[in-house]
Amino acid sequence: ETSGNMVFAGLGANLYVSTDNGATFALRRQGVPGDFNDWPKKIVYDGTRLFVLTNNALHISTDLGLTFTARGAAQGLTGTNFTKVKVSGNNIAVIDTNTGLRISTNGGATFQTVDLTGTIGYNPSGYDVLFEGATIVYGTGIGLFVSNNTGASFTQVPNTIAIDLVQRVGSSILVGNWSGLSVLAANMASLSPISTAVTPGGLIWRVISAGSRLYAGSSEGFFYSSNNGDTWTRINVGGGVAPWFGTNAIDATDALIAVGFGDPTGRVGLAISNNAGASYALRDLSSYPRSVAIDGNRIVVGTNNEVCISPNAGGTFTCATAINGLGDSFYGAVLASGSRVFVASSGGRFFRSNDNGATYSEVVLAADIRVKSFSRAGAKIYVSTSRGAFVSIDGGATFQKAFDNPSLSYAEWDILEIGSRVFLGGNYVSLIDNATSPAGVREFKLSANGLASILTRSLARHGGYIFVGTEAGLGRIREDQL
């Protein structure tokens, strides 16, 4: 924390103060097992008072850290994982990541717990807050909440998801998260994005080309691009829930979109749009969605312990479990084709239904093999495994090894067929120039895209590019350069 020539630094368990802009420092308070009995986590100086936040207490000094007064459970400041303190005059707000917000209106003499149970039924994890006068703007793990009566009641700002930053800049209140910055409207009822152009990051689970749009699901969210991947917009499915990141639970066509969601209350399901993303309807499921596949108006979703099918674009679902022939759990890959449904479990087991999901039986492609994913190319159905690719040319009735080439033994995540060319995603991206005679195989590592030697999980063709979803981000390669 800095203020003019003052610099305050927490180093390990100690507090140091400089009055000459950091040229020299003096040890003011020694931590464990000294004065704070904990490690300083946040330091705030408002020109008069110095605030040092630890895991379960707030320490206040009016003499630049020579002496402190501790505020904790005895003053109503309860918690064990304090992460942030904000000060505005006599208004003090302290956030406990696990249990929410505590506020004081008398300079820290006493605190009270902010309760959102009357608004949403529980207290979500808190991330950041602005507390000015009677106004509280509170960023949480499920959205932004506003109170104009010192926390007596709150209103959730519509269509907001996890909010990490709430900060006043001049006359504006900025709100931010991984998708960028927005300005809170004067009536505090809506947000105006400063920029919605983001690049999907983290582990890219799926890349999907659907009409004029490109979709990407990653460990950081669900995105779409309308300009061939030049810029991206994060999708907010609404309803106070967030997409269930870190799974294959997304799929899209021209008009139909299905994306898995989950929130801290335990509510889980699918957000479904029948109008190309203009709006979403939420459909509850009994456990977290792990994979989604769309086939016409049919939606298949694999969850932790069942596989559910909707024949009417998400209107109704019928679910199958072990009593229907499924084994294992965590169904991370699904595919539907005609009356057949294909399912892969977390253990790599492969199950097939020939009656639209009413009953299932296990398919063993080879000994000691783990099935990873499914893909379709016209009438062909590909199965990516730990021992290479298998293919069916009869709608999934029978399967055989797709390519008899040892160098393809690790092409185990996704397959993209374009004419006679086949791209396989695994440790590298492998390109077979002639699928009928795969003796010559080219492998490339996307070094020009900064994604060298990164495991590839998903492939899509869109607008003259091959998009490659890896464990370190999204890359694209011009098709005419291959």
Buried (B, 14 or more C-beta within 10 A) or exposed (E): BEEEEBBBBBEEBBBBBBBEEEEEBEEBBEBEEEBBBBBBBBBBBEEEBBBBBBBBBBBBBEEBBEEBEBBBEEBBBBBEEBBBBBBBEEBBBBBBBEBBBBBBBEBBBEBBBBBBEEBBEBBBBBBBBBBBEEBBBBBBBBBBBBBBEBBEBBEBBBBBBBBEBBBEEEEEBBBBBEBBBBBBEEEBEBBEBEEBBBBBBBBBBBBBBBEEBBBBBBBBBBBBBEEBBEBBBBBBBBBBBBBBBBBBBBBBBEBBBBBBBBBBEEBBBBBBBBEBBEEBBBBEBEBBBBBBBBBEBBBBBBBBBBBBBBBEBBEEBEBBBEEBBBEBBBBBBBBBBEEBBBBBBBEBBBBBBBEBBBBBEBBEBEEEBBBBBBBBBEEBBBBBBBBBBBBBEEBBEEBEBBBEBEBBBBBBBBBBBBEEBBBBBBBBBBBBBEBEEBEEBEBBBBEEBEBEEBBBBBBBBBBEBBBBBBBBBBBBBEBEEB
